[in-house]
Amino acid sequence: MSEITVTPAQQIRLNLLTTVGYDTAAAEDAIHFVDDDPLKYQMFINQFSRVTSESGVVARTTKAIKESEQALLLFSGSGS
């Protein structure tokens, strides 16, 4: 029996799909934002778990993306 191999990018996308409860619209937004970047992925996962002000999964995803974008600014500095 052959072994199924999942690439790191595929694993990120699968995890995002699972995180948003298999809502494909939310997953599409999350996948577009993360763009297979491990830092963006981890930031999104952390922010998504913190968003409690939105009840719909697409709205929650949008809010998590906005929060992630703001937090990622901390990582784009010159390192000083």
N, C-alpha and C positions, 0 to 999 in steps of 0.2 A: 504494500500500500504506500502510495507516495505521500510525502509530507507537504502540508499546505504552509506556504511561507507568506508572511505579511510584512511589507516594508514598513519602516518607521513612519513614513508619511501616511500610509494606509491605516496604521494603528492610531495615529493622531485623529484622523477623520472618523474612524470607527468609534473612538472614545468620545468625540464630540457628538456624534449621532446618538450615542447612548446617553450622554449627559443631558441632552435636550429632549429626552424621552421619545426619540425616533420621529420628532416633528421635522419633516424635511425642509420646511421654510426656515425654521430656526437653525437647523444644521447647515444649510447653505450659507446663511449669514455668518455663522461662527467659522465655518471652513474658509470662507473668503477673508475674514479678518485674520485668522491665525496663519493662513498661507504656509502651512507645514513648518512653522517656526516654533521650536520647543519652548522658548521664553514666552512668546505670545500665547501659546497653548496653555502653559501653566498659569499665566496671568488670567486668562479667560476662565479657566476652571475655578480658580480661587475667587474671582469676582462673581461668577455665576452662583456659587454657593452662598455668597453674601447678600445677593439681591433678594430682598424680601418685600420691597415696595410695589412690585409688579406681580400680578397674578397669572397673566398669560405667558406662555413659554416664549413666544416671539418677542413680546415686550420685555421680558426678563433677559433674553439674549441681547437685545438692543442695548438695554441698560448696562449689562455686563461688558459689552464691547466698549461703550463710552467710558465706563469706569476704568477699563483696562488701558484704553488709549491715554487717559490722564496719568495713570500710574506708570506707564511705560516711558513717559517723559523723564522720569527719574533715572532711567537707564541710558538716555541718549546724551548725557552731558559729557564733558571733556574728561571726567574722571577725577576732578580735583576736589 
